[in-house]
Amino acid sequence: MLPCIFPPFPERDEFDIFASMDPAKEVGGDFYDFFLIDQDHLGLVIADVSGKGVSAALFMVISKTLLKNCALSGASPKEVLETVNNQLCENNKAKMFVTVWLGWRICGIGNKSKSKKQEVLEMKELTLEASLAHLNQVQEFVSAELEKAACPLKARLQIELAVEEIYVNIARYAYHPGTGSATVRCEIGREPLPVILQFLDEGVPFNPLEKKDADTTLPAEAREPGGLGILLVKKSMDLVDYRYENGKNILTLRKSL
């Protein structure tokens, strides 16, 4: 169902395109698509269907077809997504969904943005022993940077709460029962760039994003212990990303001001 003949438009020499997908299972629901809207515009689609297997693949076929048909009708990307969203909501008892990136007039937008200077303030870094005794020092470090950027109160409180949650976890568990260092990095850009925070340690490899989210629909006494703190971080930040690189746990938080 996905484009697999390359080059797809051999008669067009002003651009080239290639794509591939490696499903997690033999049958997957993620997909990409590209097609000419007209002689001057190429439509691009990258999408991720909820779930895996045959049901996801069937939902992918429906989504892919609706997106392309609506795009070729002359609608804008905004109108395409609104229309297809309404169509997919009809008779969707399984409550499946698809996350979609859709666009065309992309080179022009990219070139226009390229000409704008995006000013980023200097990234500040603090390295100290990963100890609860240094929590106040970490909080003061981040708070000072947020204050310099005139961070709005709501975003500031969310960021400070996230910083406390992540640093306390590192201090308690990263090197247990020993000790080691932790590094906190803070980068704040001018609008529309976000606050970017990174936490680095050389402790036991641990991805907090793999932990199952706490079920907040259950009463407190019925919930499994743990998971609530990282859930609050994920809910309050625009992006939470983890990677293990060169012997270090690296957790990145991103929050738009």
Summary of the structure (lengths in Angstrom):
residues: 257
radius of gyration: 22.8
end to end distance: 40.9
largest distance: 66.8
contacts: 683
relative contact order: 0.10
helix: 37%
strand: 24%
